[in-house]
Amino acid sequence: MMKKLSFYTCLFLSWTLLLVSCSKDSNGPGTVLPDPDPQPTGLKFPAKEMRAGWIATVWELDWPGVRGEAAQKAKYIQQLDRLKELKFNAVFFQVKGMGDAFYDSPYEPWSAAISGTRGVDPGYDVMKFLIDETHARGMEFHAWMNPYRISTRGGAGDAYPALHSSVKPEWVLDFPTIRIYNPALPEVRQRLNDIVKDFITKFNVDGIHFDDYFYPSGQAYKDEEDYKKYGAGYATIADFRRGNVDKAIEGVFKTVSETKPDMVFSVSPAPNKNDNYNNLYADIAKWTSSGWVDILIPQLYQEIGNSNNPFEVNLSTWVQFRGKAKVVVGHGYYKFGSAGNGAAFQSVDELEKQFNLVRKNDKVFGSAIYSVRDVLANRIGITDKLKTLYAKDVLMPFFGREVAAKPTTPTNVKINGTELSWTLNGSNVRAAVYYFATKESVGELLSLTSANKLQISKSGFYCVTSVNVDNAESKESELVKK
């Protein structure tokens, strides 16, 4: 009897181990591929985070809001300097919000936000200035585009702005207050890919970013003829609409990854997964499981415990359906201290609670703040709270594809008096310098630098890693003690 029990116990344990091993993330659909950064052994390194701010240009919400090159440049520099002071490491800048452009485009007119008049060249290279200033502060610049919206109006009695000469009227759908490109047309999808390719070929940005405006919610679509013409293989017209957006997202991802594989593609869906699917015809879970999105940034703009869209429930849902994407959480920062948004947003404690939930979830890789003007406004001291939440510098996580050579561990790490020095091996890498009060304490990132030395003062332990342009990090060097 004891021999039989031992045999079946071993058999049970073997099957259990097999099932456990098979259930772990692999390379299959719906899983996250491992970060290429080697895992540190023994030492406790600070977590990496994306810390992004959205800069909206529609209706000049965040920028520019002023006329003239000098005033516009001064305002952007003021915004960037404040973000840098608060230890942000990325901006999502809206370069195409209303079928327009913040650069000289063959497809869309100059934005009215620059000169005051749609289609008028402002007389300076806006994008080069924006990107250069952002990169000069060690921050990433992601170009935020709206794929379909062309323009808006106050009501059906008002005229829409004239279409760009390259746009055929039959590509456009007009509704009472919004004009969009027709998502059903292959010509529209090709145009979107052409716009993206033109932009990323001209400008050294770190990513392309789409917001949540796909099929505009609440509109009456008369697309039965489109369904008859293009809808073969779709059981319903709703499936057809979702399929149209699927093709657009897949196409843009391929354009980005094939043209500039070092760039990433991110999407920022509405907070509720079902609303995206049923009302915006955006099948986000299909995009992430198919690997068409590198970073998923859901707009979790409701408070914890909200009766319709609770922050914590939507966070859990998007983590579950993240697929091959990495999740970064969008926070409704604009609500803090603003009337009519409920009691939770009249307290800075709500932001801290949201950050605590985000940071406790190891499938979430940072936060994005909407929007930058509210960071500067600091209503109810919310930015003072953010400063404590971003008290220490962090590295940007790895997103997207490995393109650059793997970074190698710095050598010749030594301390001479108050100077820590090292040798970086390889090209186009930076040194990440860490400090540990003790070998058991959580480390602190002191600097991310292209230099080979740093002045230090605190007693304790130091090590250095190298970080390449993909944000992949080498194994740490030997510890040196001061």
Disulfide bonds with the S-S distance in Angstrom:
none
